[in-house]
Amino acid sequence: MNDVSADIPCRLQINGKTYAADLPPSVTLLDLLRERLDLTGTKKGCDRGQCGACTVLVAGKRVKSCLVLAVSIPDAEVTTIEGLSPNGQLHPMQQAFIEADAFQCGYCTPGQIMSAVALLAEGHTHSREEIREFMSGNLCRCGAYNGIVDAIEQVVAQQNRNHTGEAA
Amino acid sequence: MRRFSYSRPATLDEACHSAEHTRFLAGGTNLIDLMKSDVERPAHVADLKALGMHHIDEQPDGGLRLGALATNADTAAHPLVADRYPLLASAILAGASPQIRNVATNGGNLNQRTRCHYFYDPDMPCNKRSPGTGCSARGGRNRIMAILGTSDACIATFPSDMCVALAALKATVNLTGPEGERSVPIRDYHRLPGETPWRDNILRPGEIVTSIDLPPASFGPHHTYLKIRDRLSFAFAIVSAAIGLQIEDGIIRHGRIALGGVGTKPWCVPAAEALLEGKPPSHSLFRDVAERLLQGAMPDRDNAAKLRLAPRVIERALWQASAGTPQSQTDKTIR
């Protein structure tokens, strides 16, 4: 039977870099990012999957990293808020959050932005109601929800303009 | 979280023969939460994700087989689910949040535990968590607790939305265990608490949900999933209803109804469904159906409001299904 103290090999692609180490199986992806890799942009809010502050992308899909065991996603590609602007150039969603005043204290913001980036790819952005519904996994205790929806709508509008431009 | 050992079985057979005190890990959105709360204390976690079982396949009879490890999000978005089983897609989208649905699996949804506050608090007596310690919810803060299927030992609500739709669709759960394979109707899968509330379902030791079968679709546009909760989104049901009707020439041929939020399991009453057969939609018929569905309901200290809310939800949902205007999970207006 397995030794309870046995660490498990963990290998991940985090923001384009390979990470490999043996980890206790109880280490969540969130704790790996924050405590072992100093990627503290991803925030720990409730640690129970309720607030969304820890949202990252795993294989392009948004997940709550507090509810994922790091050893349970072998070789997965993980993108955190730090990975959105690899060359110091802000991602359009980050820029839109600044312009739309989409945060106050900022603690939920990395999770909001990661969730919003995934939302764009999912395409659930046809109305403010739809955006609100599909952003419901990210809480903002400052109540910046209107600004957050504004920011997302702004990026959707930019994308639509770009697509129209390409077509013409 | 307490320490535990971890393995990733390569075959179903290996997984079924895991040691005692093993918990099976699928998406983990409920199990890991429970381990953090010290409610679940497995010595070993066997991760099932290397076993495949994430496909959604058409069946020879025209039905659909949903892999146990398909995520809730992939299931709701699958074209065959969205086209033929919009009731199921709607119920899935009414539950949890996009991030949870991206990870949570269909098999895991069946096996999730109650969100009873007392179950989640290891300092409080709870027969479901710690057999024989008593039920703190009885006479306690129990606004969210069940009014149907309760026992002296437990009044915890079964929390799923997806399972309510599966019960209305009369799905079948396929299992594999150390003694072989078997299939169980979804309506018989979850257990009433009785004197043994720690057993949520009929799973035997080592048994694993491998897939869920949906019978051929028959409701057309006549379905709805209507969910009432404390917020507009990302909250468990206080009362919900999944309804599918087969209507010909204005007459209901068959009706399927399951309730969420009110029962210790997805709540179905075949005698209530039978009342619908051969009749046109009417207020008196739907009132009778609601009354029959809720027969025997027993509120406790704080949850009597469910007795008043549930008939309204049932009747409104029956009208939505009759009209072929299912509840939108985006535009929250209830019409």
Interface residues (C-beta under 8 A of the other chain):
Chain A: M1 N2 D3 V4 S5 A6 I8 P24 P25 S26 T28 D47 R48 G49 G52 T55 K61 R62 V63 K64 L67 V68 L69 V71 S72 S115 A118 L119 E122 S127 E129 E130 R132 E133 F134 S136 G137 N138
Chain B: M1 R2 R3 F4 S5 Y6 S7 A19 L25 G28 T29 I32 D33 M35 K36 A43 H44 V45 D47 K49 A73 A96 S97 P98 Q99 I100 N102 V103 L232 S233 F234 Q329 T330 D331 K332
